[in-house]
Amino acid sequence: MRIFRGRRDDEPVDMNERSPQLGIRYKDLAVLDQLMKNGADLTESRHVVYYAYAPSEAVAQAMGHEAESNGFAVTIGEPLPDFLGQRPVRCEIYAVTSPEFVRDSDDFFQGLADRHGGEYDGWEARV
């Protein structure tokens, strides 16, 4: 199956656009592709980590509570020295990285960051 159907080979792809077939952002398809290339069976549960950044401790706590209510284990880090006031919010879960899970989780974390004035930086998973 061609992921980038309808594009010429030399035409750049906006990695934040969504695949018309699965509704997943191309950047997330690239992560899934790397998992598979490294031997991952995407039908098995694996450790998945999402990264977000909050502009204050209070916002980090609010983001963390919302993520916890969706089943994620949350760790709020110390302020980042190079980014005044930014606090990392690390959210972890064990899940099957199905297209639906990836799409829904990406939408959840992007919405979470948008609602709280934070930033969503993406995710990673163990093979």
Stockholm file with secondary structure:
# STOCKHOLM 1.0

chainA/1-127         MRIFRGRRDDEPVDMNERSPQLGIRYKDLAVLDQLMKNGADLTESRHVVYYAYAPSEAVAQAMGHEAESNGFAVTIGEPLPDFLGQRPVRCEIYAVTSPEFVRDSDDFFQGLADRHGGEYDGWEARV
#=GR chainA/1-127 SS CCTTTTSCTTSCCCTTSBCTTTCCBHHHHHHHHHHHHTTCCTTSEEEEEEEEEESSHHHHHHHHHHHHTTTCEEEECCCCTTSTTCEEEEEEEEEECCHHHHHHHHHHHHHHHHHHTCEEEEEEECC
#=GC SS_cons         CCTTTTSCTTSCCCTTSBCTTTCCBHHHHHHHHHHHHTTCCTTSEEEEEEEEEESSHHHHHHHHHHHHTTTCEEEECCCCTTSTTCEEEEEEEEEECCHHHHHHHHHHHHHHHHHHTCEEEEEEECC
//
